[in-house]
């Protein structure tokens, strides 16, 4: 068990970005979870199932892909004061 087998595509926010990287040619693209929801039957799939159904978008490749969820990492300053 890992995070891909426990997380359903429908659990993600529509604006969540997924990095899709080809395992064959390393072509990389970003997909929004909301855009993947629009594909027939994808919203109910777990991320490992989505990963197996997606293919590389590069011309003449069509290889399998690897998914990663992109996190919004913001730098925020330390706000607490000294006693």
The first five atom37 places (N, CA, C, CB, O) and aatype in JSON, in Angstrom:
{
  "aatype": [20, 20, 20, 20, 20, 20, 20, 20, 20, 20, 20, 20, 20, 20, 20, 20, 20, 20, 20, 20, 20, 20, 20, 20, 20, 20, 20, 20, 20, 20, 20, 20, 20, 20, 20, 20, 20, 20, 20, 20, 20, 20, 20, 20, 20, 20, 20, 20, 20, 20, 20, 20, 20, 20, 20, 20, 20, 20, 20, 20, 20, 20, 20, 20, 20, 20, 20, 20, 20, 20, 20, 20, 20, 20, 20, 20, 20, 20, 20, 20, 20, 20, 20],
  "atom_mask": [
    [1, 1, 1, 1, 1],
    [1, 1, 1, 1, 1],
    [1, 1, 1, 1, 1],
    [1, 1, 1, 1, 1],
    [1, 1, 1, 1, 1],
    [1, 1, 1, 1, 1],
    [1, 1, 1, 1, 1],
    [1, 1, 1, 1, 1],
    [1, 1, 1, 1, 1],
    [1, 1, 1, 1, 1],
    [1, 1, 1, 1, 1],
    [1, 1, 1, 1, 1],
    [1, 1, 1, 1, 1],
    [1, 1, 1, 1, 1],
    [1, 1, 1, 1, 1],
    [1, 1, 1, 1, 1],
    [1, 1, 1, 1, 1],
    [1, 1, 1, 1, 1],
    [1, 1, 1, 1, 1],
    [1, 1, 1, 1, 1],
    [1, 1, 1, 1, 1],
    [1, 1, 1, 1, 1],
    [1, 1, 1, 1, 1],
    [1, 1, 1, 1, 1],
    [1, 1, 1, 1, 1],
    [1, 1, 1, 1, 1],
    [1, 1, 1, 1, 1],
    [1, 1, 1, 1, 1],
    [1, 1, 1, 1, 1],
    [1, 1, 1, 1, 1],
    [1, 1, 1, 1, 1],
    [1, 1, 1, 1, 1],
    [1, 1, 1, 1, 1],
    [1, 1, 1, 1, 1],
    [1, 1, 1, 1, 1],
    [1, 1, 1, 1, 1],
    [1, 1, 1, 1, 1],
    [1, 1, 1, 1, 1],
    [1, 1, 1, 1, 1],
    [1, 1, 1, 1, 1],
    [1, 1, 1, 1, 1],
    [1, 1, 1, 1, 1],
    [1, 1, 1, 1, 1],
    [1, 1, 1, 1, 1],
    [1, 1, 1, 1, 1],
    [1, 1, 1, 1, 1],
    [1, 1, 1, 1, 1],
    [1, 1, 1, 1, 1],
    [1, 1, 1, 1, 1],
    [1, 1, 1, 1, 1],
    [1, 1, 1, 1, 1],
    [1, 1, 1, 1, 1],
    [1, 1, 1, 1, 1],
    [1, 1, 1, 1, 1],
    [1, 1, 1, 1, 1],
    [1, 1, 1, 1, 1],
    [1, 1, 1, 1, 1],
    [1, 1, 1, 1, 1],
    [1, 1, 1, 1, 1],
    [1, 1, 1, 1, 1],
    [1, 1, 1, 1, 1],
    [1, 1, 1, 1, 1],
    [1, 1, 1, 1, 1],
    [1, 1, 1, 1, 1],
    [1, 1, 1, 1, 1],
    [1, 1, 1, 1, 1],
    [1, 1, 1, 1, 1],
    [1, 1, 1, 1, 1],
    [1, 1, 1, 1, 1],
    [1, 1, 1, 1, 1],
    [1, 1, 1, 1, 1],
    [1, 1, 1, 1, 1],
    [1, 1, 1, 1, 1],
    [1, 1, 1, 1, 1],
    [1, 1, 1, 1, 1],
    [1, 1, 1, 1, 1],
    [1, 1, 1, 1, 1],
    [1, 1, 1, 1, 1],
    [1, 1, 1, 1, 1],
    [1, 1, 1, 1, 1],
    [1, 1, 1, 1, 1],
    [1, 1, 1, 1, 1],
    [1, 1, 1, 1, 1]
  ],
  "atom_positions": [
    [[0.84, -1.19, 0.0], [0.0, 0.0, 0.0], [0.88, 1.25, 0.0], [-0.95, 0.0, 1.22], [1.88, 1.33, 0.72]],
    [[0.5, 2.22, -0.81], [1.17, 3.5, -0.81], [0.15, 4.6, -1.08], [2.31, 3.54, -1.87], [-1.04, 4.33, -1.19]],
    [[0.61, 5.84, -1.18], [-0.32, 6.96, -1.32], [-1.11, 6.9, -2.62], [0.43, 8.28, -1.25], [-2.22, 7.43, -2.67]],
    [[-0.58, 6.28, -3.65], [-1.3, 6.19, -4.93], [-2.46, 5.19, -4.86], [-0.35, 5.79, -6.04], [-3.47, 5.36, -5.54]],
    [[-2.32, 4.16, -4.05], [-3.39, 3.17, -3.93], [-4.44, 3.6, -2.91], [-2.82, 1.82, -3.54], [-5.52, 3.02, -2.87]],
    [[-4.14, 4.6, -2.09], [-5.06, 5.07, -1.07], [-5.77, 6.37, -1.44], [-4.34, 5.25, 0.21], [-6.75, 6.73, -0.79]],
    [[-5.29, 7.07, -2.47], [-5.85, 8.37, -2.84], [-6.64, 8.25, -4.13], [-4.74, 9.42, -3.0], [-6.13, 7.78, -5.15]],
    [[-7.88, 8.67, -4.08], [-8.76, 8.66, -5.25], [-8.62, 10.01, -5.97], [-10.24, 8.4, -4.84], [-8.44, 11.04, -5.32]],
    [[-8.7, 10.01, -7.27], [-8.61, 11.25, -8.03], [-9.7, 12.22, -7.61], [-8.72, 10.96, -9.54], [-9.48, 13.43, -7.58]],
    [[-10.88, 11.71, -7.28], [-11.98, 12.55, -6.83], [-11.74, 13.2, -5.48], [-13.23, 11.74, -6.77], [-12.44, 14.15, -5.13]],
    [[-10.77, 12.7, -4.71], [-10.44, 13.29, -3.42], [-9.61, 14.57, -3.56], [-9.68, 12.29, -2.57], [-9.56, 15.38, -2.64]],
    [[-8.97, 14.74, -4.7], [-8.12, 15.91, -4.91], [-8.94, 17.13, -5.3], [-7.08, 15.61, -5.99], [-10.02, 17.01, -5.88]],
    [[-8.42, 18.3, -4.96], [-9.02, 19.56, -5.37], [-8.92, 19.69, -6.89], [-8.33, 20.77, -4.66], [-7.98, 19.17, -7.49]],
    [[-9.88, 20.37, -7.5], [-9.87, 20.5, -8.96], [-8.64, 21.26, -9.46], [-11.12, 21.22, -9.43], [-8.22, 21.06, -10.6]],
    [[-8.05, 22.11, -8.62], [-6.87, 22.88, -9.02], [-5.55, 22.18, -8.67], [-6.91, 24.25, -8.37], [-4.48, 22.74, -8.9]],
    [[-5.62, 20.98, -8.12], [-4.4, 20.24, -7.78], [-3.64, 19.89, -9.05], [-4.72, 18.97, -6.97], [-4.22, 19.36, -10.0]],
    [[-2.35, 20.18, -9.06], [-1.52, 19.87, -10.23], [-0.84, 18.52, -10.05], [-0.46, 20.97, -10.45], [-0.3, 18.2, -9.0]],
    [[-0.89, 17.75, -11.12], [-0.21, 16.47, -11.16], [0.9, 16.54, -12.19], [-1.19, 15.3, -11.47], [0.67, 16.95, -13.33]],
    [[2.1, 16.15, -11.81], [3.22, 16.08, -12.75], [3.18, 14.7, -13.37], [4.6, 16.36, -12.04], [3.23, 13.69, -12.66]],
    [[3.11, 14.64, -14.7], [3.05, 13.38, -15.45], [4.37, 13.25, -16.21], [1.8, 13.34, -16.43], [4.64, 14.02, -17.13]],
    [[5.19, 12.26, -15.83], [6.5, 12.07, -16.45], [6.55, 10.71, -17.12], [7.62, 12.2, -15.4], [6.2, 9.69, -16.52]],
    [[7.0, 10.69, -18.37], [7.11, 9.45, -19.11], [8.25, 8.6, -18.56], [7.33, 9.73, -20.61], [9.34, 9.11, -18.28]],
    [[8.0, 7.31, -18.41], [9.02, 6.38, -17.92], [10.02, 6.0, -19.03], [8.37, 5.12, -17.36], [11.1, 5.48, -18.74]],
    [[9.66, 6.27, -20.29], [10.51, 5.87, -21.42], [11.39, 7.04, -21.86], [9.66, 5.38, -22.59], [12.62, 6.91, -21.91]],
    [[10.77, 8.18, -22.19], [11.53, 9.3, -22.78], [11.7, 10.49, -21.84], [10.85, 9.76, -24.03], [12.31, 11.49, -22.22]],
    [[11.18, 10.42, -20.62], [11.26, 11.48, -19.61], [10.55, 12.77, -20.0], [12.69, 11.79, -19.33], [10.81, 13.82, -19.41]],
    [[9.65, 12.71, -20.99], [8.84, 13.89, -21.33], [7.93, 14.19, -20.13], [7.98, 13.65, -22.64], [7.34, 13.27, -19.55]],
    [[7.83, 15.47, -19.76], [7.06, 15.85, -18.58], [6.01, 16.88, -18.94], [7.98, 16.39, -17.49], [6.24, 17.79, -19.74]],
    [[4.82, 16.72, -18.33], [3.75, 17.7, -18.5], [2.98, 17.79, -17.19], [2.8, 17.3, -19.69], [3.11, 16.94, -16.32]],
    [[2.18, 18.84, -17.06], [1.34, 19.02, -15.89], [-0.12, 18.86, -16.28], [1.58, 20.4, -15.24], [-0.54, 19.33, -17.34]],
    [[-0.88, 18.2, -15.43], [-2.32, 18.03, -15.63], [-3.02, 18.51, -14.37], [-2.69, 16.52, -15.94], [-2.54, 18.28, -13.26]],
    [[-4.15, 19.19, -14.53], [-4.97, 19.55, -13.39], [-5.91, 18.4, -13.07], [-5.77, 20.86, -13.66], [-6.42, 17.74, -13.97]],
    [[-6.14, 18.16, -11.79], [-7.04, 17.07, -11.39], [-8.42, 17.3, -11.99], [-7.12, 16.97, -9.85], [-9.08, 16.34, -12.4]],
    [[-8.87, 18.54, -12.03], [-10.19, 18.86, -12.59], [-10.31, 18.49, -14.06], [-10.47, 20.32, -12.42], [-11.39, 18.09, -14.51]],
    [[-9.23, 18.63, -14.81], [-9.24, 18.26, -16.23], [-9.3, 16.74, -16.39], [-8.0, 18.81, -16.95], [-9.96, 16.23, -17.3]],
    [[-8.63, 16.02, -15.5], [-8.68, 14.56, -15.56], [-10.05, 14.03, -15.15], [-7.59, 13.95, -14.66], [-10.48, 12.97, -15.62]],
    [[-10.74, 14.77, -14.27], [-12.09, 14.37, -13.85], [-13.02, 14.29, -15.05], [-12.66, 15.36, -12.83], [-13.93, 13.46, -15.07]],
    [[-12.8, 15.14, -16.05], [-13.69, 15.22, -17.21], [-13.59, 13.98, -18.11], [-13.37, 16.46, -18.02], [-14.5, 13.71, -18.9]],
    [[-12.5, 13.24, -17.98], [-12.37, 12.02, -18.78], [-13.31, 10.95, -18.22], [-10.9, 11.5, -18.79], [-13.47, 10.84, -17.01]],
    [[-13.91, 10.2, -19.09], [-14.93, 9.23, -18.7], [-14.4, 8.21, -17.69], [-15.46, 8.51, -19.94], [-13.47, 7.46, -17.98]],
    [[-15.03, 8.18, -16.51], [-14.7, 7.21, -15.49], [-13.46, 7.49, -14.65], [-14.54, 5.93, -16.12], [-13.15, 6.71, -13.76]],
    [[-12.76, 8.57, -14.91], [-11.5, 8.83, -14.2], [-11.71, 9.31, -12.77], [-10.7, 9.86, -14.96], [-10.87, 9.03, -11.92]],
    [[-12.81, 10.01, -12.48], [-12.99, 10.61, -11.15], [-13.03, 9.56, -10.05], [-14.27, 11.44, -11.12], [-12.59, 9.83, -8.94]],
    [[-13.54, 8.38, -10.34], [-13.65, 7.33, -9.33], [-12.39, 6.48, -9.2], [-14.82, 6.44, -9.66], [-12.33, 5.61, -8.33]],
    [[-11.39, 6.7, -10.04], [-10.18, 5.88, -10.03], [-9.19, 6.32, -8.95], [-9.5, 5.93, -11.38], [-9.12, 7.5, -8.6]],
    [[-8.44, 5.36, -8.43], [-7.32, 5.68, -7.55], [-6.15, 6.13, -8.42], [-6.93, 4.46, -6.65], [-6.1, 5.82, -9.61]],
    [[-5.21, 6.86, -7.82], [-4.12, 7.43, -8.6], [-3.24, 6.39, -9.27], [-3.28, 8.3, -7.72], [-2.68, 6.66, -10.33]],
    [[-3.09, 5.2, -8.69], [-2.31, 4.16, -9.36], [-3.02, 3.68, -10.62], [-2.05, 2.98, -8.41], [-2.37, 3.31, -11.6]],
    [[-4.36, 3.68, -10.6], [-5.13, 3.3, -11.78], [-5.07, 4.39, -12.86], [-6.6, 3.01, -11.4], [-5.01, 4.09, -14.05]],
    [[-5.09, 5.64, -12.43], [-4.94, 6.76, -13.37], [-3.59, 6.68, -14.03], [-5.12, 8.13, -12.66], [-3.47, 6.88, -15.24]],
    [[-2.56, 6.38, -13.25], [-1.19, 6.27, -13.75], [-1.08, 5.2, -14.84], [-0.24, 5.95, -12.6], [-0.38, 5.4, -15.83]],
    [[-1.76, 4.07, -14.66], [-1.68, 3.0, -15.66], [-2.47, 3.33, -16.92], [-2.18, 1.7, -15.07], [-2.15, 2.83, -18.0]],
    [[-3.51, 4.17, -16.82], [-4.32, 4.51, -17.99], [-3.75, 5.66, -18.81], [-5.71, 4.87, -17.55], [-4.01, 5.74, -20.01]],
    [[-2.98, 6.54, -18.19], [-2.38, 7.66, -18.93], [-1.16, 7.18, -19.71], [-1.99, 8.81, -17.97], [-0.48, 6.24, -19.31]],
    [[-0.91, 7.85, -20.82], [0.28, 7.55, -21.62], [1.04, 8.84, -21.9], [-0.1, 6.84, -22.96], [0.53, 9.94, -21.67]],
    [[2.24, 8.7, -22.39], [3.09, 9.84, -22.71], [2.44, 10.69, -23.81], [4.5, 9.37, -23.15], [1.84, 10.15, -24.74]],
    [[2.57, 12.0, -23.69], [2.0, 12.9, -24.67], [2.97, 13.28, -25.78], [1.52, 14.14, -23.99], [2.6, 14.0, -26.71]],
    [[4.2, 12.82, -25.69], [5.2, 13.15, -26.71], [4.88, 12.39, -28.0], [6.62, 12.81, -26.22], [4.38, 11.27, -27.99]],
    [[5.19, 13.03, -29.1], [4.93, 12.44, -30.41], [5.67, 11.11, -30.58], [5.35, 13.41, -31.52], [6.86, 11.03, -30.31]],
    [[4.96, 10.1, -31.01], [5.47, 8.76, -31.32], [6.05, 8.01, -30.12], [6.52, 8.87, -32.38], [6.83, 7.07, -30.32]],
    [[5.71, 8.39, -28.9], [6.23, 7.65, -27.74], [5.15, 6.73, -27.18], [6.74, 8.62, -26.65], [5.23, 5.52, -27.35]],
    [[4.15, 7.28, -26.52], [3.06, 6.49, -25.96], [3.46, 5.61, -24.8], [2.48, 5.65, -27.02], [2.74, 4.66, -24.47]],
    [[4.59, 5.89, -24.15], [5.05, 5.09, -23.02], [4.24, 5.3, -21.77], [6.49, 5.38, -22.73], [3.43, 6.23, -21.69]],
    [[4.45, 4.45, -20.79], [3.79, 4.58, -19.5], [4.31, 5.78, -18.73], [3.97, 3.31, -18.68], [5.42, 6.26, -19.0]],
    [[3.53, 6.27, -17.78], [3.9, 7.48, -17.05], [3.97, 7.24, -15.55], [2.9, 8.6, -17.34], [3.5, 6.23, -15.04]],
    [[4.58, 8.21, -14.87], [4.67, 8.24, -13.41], [4.0, 9.53, -12.95], [6.18, 8.15, -12.92], [4.23, 10.59, -13.53]],
    [[3.18, 9.46, -11.9], [2.46, 10.62, -11.38], [3.09, 11.12, -10.09], [0.99, 10.29, -11.15], [3.56, 10.34, -9.27]],
    [[3.09, 12.44, -9.93], [3.47, 13.08, -8.68], [2.52, 14.23, -8.44], [4.95, 13.57, -8.72], [2.15, 14.94, -9.38]],
    [[2.11, 14.42, -7.2], [1.27, 15.56, -6.85], [2.19, 16.73, -6.53], [0.33, 15.23, -5.64], [3.11, 16.6, -5.73]],
    [[1.94, 17.87, -7.17], [2.73, 19.06, -6.92], [2.12, 19.81, -5.74], [2.8, 19.97, -8.19], [0.93, 20.11, -5.74]],
    [[2.95, 20.1, -4.75], [2.49, 20.8, -3.56], [2.77, 22.28, -3.69], [3.17, 20.24, -2.31], [3.74, 22.69, -4.32]],
    [[1.89, 23.08, -3.1], [2.07, 24.53, -3.09], [2.97, 24.87, -1.9], [0.69, 25.28, -3.01], [2.49, 25.01, -0.77]],
    [[4.25, 25.01, -2.17], [5.2, 25.29, -1.1], [5.49, 26.78, -1.06], [6.51, 24.49, -1.29], [6.21, 27.31, -1.9]],
    [[4.92, 27.45, -0.08], [5.12, 28.89, 0.08], [6.08, 29.14, 1.23], [3.78, 29.62, 0.31], [6.03, 28.46, 2.26]],
    [[6.93, 30.11, 1.05], [7.81, 30.49, 2.15], [7.12, 31.59, 2.94], [9.21, 30.96, 1.62], [6.68, 32.59, 2.38]],
    [[7.04, 31.39, 4.23], [6.43, 32.38, 5.1], [7.41, 32.71, 6.21], [5.08, 31.89, 5.67], [8.11, 31.83, 6.72]],
    [[7.46, 33.97, 6.57], [8.37, 34.41, 7.61], [7.93, 33.96, 8.99], [8.5, 35.9, 7.59], [6.76, 33.66, 9.22]],
    [[8.89, 33.92, 9.91], [8.6, 33.56, 11.3], [7.96, 34.77, 11.96], [9.91, 33.11, 12.08], [8.49, 35.87, 11.89]],
    [[6.8, 34.57, 12.61], [6.01, 35.68, 13.1], [6.06, 35.8, 14.62], [4.58, 35.52, 12.64], [5.77, 36.88, 15.14]],
    [[6.4, 34.76, 15.35], [6.34, 34.78, 16.81], [7.37, 35.75, 17.39], [6.56, 33.37, 17.37], [8.44, 35.95, 16.82]],
    [[7.04, 36.33, 18.53], [7.95, 37.26, 19.2], [8.7, 36.59, 20.31], [7.2, 38.45, 19.74], [8.39, 35.45, 20.68]],
    [[9.69, 37.28, 20.85], [10.47, 36.73, 21.97], [9.8, 37.1, 23.28], [11.94, 37.27, 21.95], [9.19, 38.16, 23.37]],
    [[9.89, 36.22, 24.3], [9.23, 36.53, 25.58], [9.91, 37.64, 26.35], [9.18, 35.29, 26.45], [9.46, 38.0, 27.44]]
  ]
}
